[in-house]
Amino acid sequence: MANTFETVKEVIVDVLKIDDSDVNLETRFIEDLKADSMDQFFLIDGFCEKFNVNITDEDARDIRTVGDAVSKVDAYLANK
């Protein structure tokens, strides 16, 4: 999970062009990072590309925090 978090954080920093100190497991994409719907699309796309997984639209809707993203990616990786 720690490794997944670091990689998820890299994607977030790259997509949103923010400082990595603003990102922790409790960070909310919309409320804390001011991500809009396009940002969210690019984040999910970035996670899929970086981890070589295919996050469904339904699962993507459940990702509200960085911790959610890490858990979802870990679940996908475990089922590969």
N, C-alpha and C positions, 0 to 999 in steps of 0.2 A: 504493500500500500504506500509506503514512503516513497518508493521509486515512482510509482504511478502518480502520486501527488506532485512530485518535482516536474515530471513531464507534462502533466495537465497544466501546471503553473506556467511552464515555458510557453505552451500554446496560448494561454490567456494573455500573458504579457505581450506576445508577438501580435496577436489579433487586435487587442484593445489598446496597444501602445501605452501601457501603464507601468508603473514601478512595481517590481515583484514584492516589495514590502507591504503592498496593499492586498496581497492575496494570502488567505489562510483557509482552512477547511470550512469555516463558518461564513466566509464571504459570500454574499448573495449577488448574483449577476446583475439583476435589474436595479435593486435598491442601493447596493453599495458601489457597484462598478459602472452603473448607468448604462448598461448594455441594452441596446434596442433589439428589435426582432431580427434585423440583418446581422447585427453582431452575434446574436445567439446562433443564427444559421452558420456563420463562419466559424464559430467556436466548435459546434458539433462536427462540422466538416473537418476542422483541424484535428479534433480528437480521433475521428474515424481514420484519417490519413496517418496520423502519428502512430496509432496503435494497431493499424490494419484490422479494424473491426467495422461493422456496419450497424450503427445505432439507429433503431427504428424511430419513426416520427412519434409514435406513442411513448416510447421510452424517453425521447428527447424532451417531451413536454413535462416530464417529471423532474428534470434537472433544473433545480433552482439555486443551488449553492455549489461551491467548489467541491465540497464533500460528496454531494449527490453525483457529480461528474466522476469523481474518483471511484466511488462505489459502483457506478454503472459500468465504467470501463473495466474495473476488476472483475465484475460479473461476466462481462462479455469475454474477457481473456480466459477466465476459468472454464468457459464453455466452448472454447476453440478446439 
